[in-house]
Amino acid sequence: MIIENAVARYYTQIQEALYALFPERGEGEGKGFSPGRELPELTPAVRDYLAASDMAYLPMPEYGDKKLSLLDLTRNPGTSTTKTFPSLVMVARAVRFIQDTGQRVTIVTPSSANKAVALRDAVLRAITCGLVTADQLNVIVLVPAGSVHKLRASGLLTDPELRRRNPIAVYGGPGAETVKAIARGMVDRHREVLEKDLDTNLWYTLQLENYLAGDVVRALSEAEFFPADAERPRLHAHAVSSAYGLLGHARGRELVTGQEAGAPPHYFLVQHLGAPDMVVSLYEDCAAGTVPTYVYQREWGGFAQGENPRFPRVTFDPEEVLDTTFYSRNPVTSPEMNALIHGQGGGGIVVSLGECLERYGQVRSYLAEAGVVVPANPVSVLEWSLNMAMTGVFNAIDRGLVPEDDILIHGSGLYGRADFEGVGLSELQKADTVDALRDVVLRTADFSRSAA
């Protein structure tokens, strides 16, 4: 079942969610700029802009006695991830601000890659759909060097003027999550001068509320097209870094009234060994929240443990980074997610690359039954989110960790090398410090126009 243009379909409810998230215009954005909470009028051009927000509910074969289904959030070929939904809503808010005031907006965001790709895609769509001009709206992203392989070429890169206005900056130092501190520091330290010199408003978008509004469509579509049973809780499984998507689903539930809401949802977090902090936090008061000790197994050259079923039984490296998408350590969202799971139900599990490879053929077969194509060769996979979620669910069922019978897996990301054209190193700008990122921003200026 395909739900076409979900953001346009639930536009009124998304606006309602924005009012709830930002009770006053700009509230929660801190001391910096906010475009406000208003969306533009839903004109034919805006509908066209939002047309990338298709989603689908896809049944899969049962696993054991468990009913499995997929919520496919990867149907925008410009991103292949769920980041499309919040990015479209954020850029729409910027469009409305520009239309109302005539002022420019420059979006600044750190990202492990997928948020950057989605915001760039949304900005390009806003320009090509005629909602704003290239001079009125631009986006500057900062990503860690380890995620460059996930970046995509688009009109923001192939057009010389758009490339100048919308640079991709890369941080090459240690600690991928440092991109957040650099981007935040650059905006805080240099905002006043940059806004004056460039005649624009700098919008630092990495704030939870900015992302929740777009993800309410998950719960709204669920209630309308595939509601959970009123008596039997549904488990929502998701590969997460900070669990923005599940928190957005929980917000969307608040907009659903009546019996169609079904039983309160249970939430299940799937993480990897490189950043397992949300699962650790969830079980911090018991042994399940302790990262186990892995013992080297000479006979096959990997590591194993048998003491904690919430963690991988085997791994090639106890410190491996399975996917650079998941890079957040000690996310501020953990307390809220913990409260939801402890209060309503659910759990979490950590997976390894070895487990994902062991399950790869099985995952590919199940997704094929749902009409989702997974590359035959796992070496070509660049985004492991969906594979992680499926592997985590299979492992949890086999280990008796999932009492729920109805499981909905949120397909938040899936793409391989053949799915897009990458970005050349010569098209990237280095920014390892706050001041270096400031210089990247300054280079977006049209100095001939400024001088005039």
Phi, psi and omega in degrees: 000119181259131174256108185280141175045061186299323181295320177292321182299320183251031186301316181297318180290326177294319176298320177298320178296320178296321177298321180288322181288327179235082184305331174234155184303118177083357183299138179094351181275000183077208185277356184269186182288145169224140177283357183094183188252000185275139173265154177290161176302141184280073179278170175304323179293322178292320176301318178298317178301320184277358187296350178282000188262037173291151174215170183211146173253120189229114176294148175235168176298154176292153173240113190064237177251022183259134174278124180246137175221160180240131169260102186275112183248020188246022193275355175277112183294346178284345181224321184061024177220167179288351180295348176304315190295305178294328181293319177299320180290318180297313181293327176298321177296320177296320178301314181299317179299315180296317179297322183283325189248337186078001180276156178277158175226132174242114178278133176236124180214136166276155182197151171282352171141311188294320177296321179298313179299317183291319178293320176297320178296317181293320178297315179298319179297319179298323179287312183290335177275000176078018180283327177215169174262165179296338180277342183269331186222131174213169183222137178238124184240150176233121182234153176287151182302329181291352181250005183302328181296346180268350183284149186239142171284147177201187178300336177290348181251321186281333177273122185303317181292317178294326178295319178295320184283339187229068185285156171251117178258146184234132176261125184253007183274186181284153178074091184305325184289353177299338178304329180293315181294322180294312181295316179297317180295321179297315180294316181295318186280325190243006184307307188301314181291316182295318180296324179288312184293325184261356180054054181212172174249123178275122180246108174275111193266354187283073178225136187308312186301328179298331184267332184296322186300319180289330184277357176295341181298337179298311181288324181293317178291323178300313182296326183278321191246331183214061186296149175287159177296144182294335183251339186250112182297143175262137177266125178258112182258139188207131169285123191230152167251310175234358176066031176304318184297316179291324176294325175295320176299317179298321176296319179297326177301328180292342179267353181260127179238160177088185186292337183295345179293332182073186179293152177306133185289151169258146184240139184230119183266132174241124180229178178239170187295334181290337180205076184263018194297327181291321177292318177301315180297322182298325184246027187296341181266010179212175185296335181296341180268010180257124176295123185286165175273126180264138182249132181294133180250100187300326186296332177236358171083014179239196182237152181215159174208153180228012187267336185229108183290349178278353181240161183304139174290322183225154176202150175286334183204120180300343180248020184296151171252100183295318181211128183291348175302323187261089187236001184282128176252137181048054183298145182291349180279349184303313181302317180293319179292321177300317181297320179297315183288317179293328182276327186248324182130161180132208181172206181194162180206155178245139181238164179240165175300319180302319179292320179295322178290321178298324181268359192303311180297320179296314178299315181299321179293314180297317181290328176298323177297334179269358180089014180256126184268125176248135181307141179294328182258114182297340178297333182276354181285129177251343179230115188260006188307306184293320178298319177299314182298315180296314180298317179299319179293314179301314180298317182296321178295313181298330182266007177071028183263357186236100178283339184292146180261341182246112185237123177250117180266124179277110178279094190264348180188134177199117172198158180231184184297331184275357188271349181198165175270129182281184182249130179287151182298329180291346182264005180253154178242136182281137178209088182265355181222168177301315182291327178294321177291324175303318180294325175299316179297317181299326182289353177280351185288146170267093188292332177295320178289320181298319180294323179294000000 
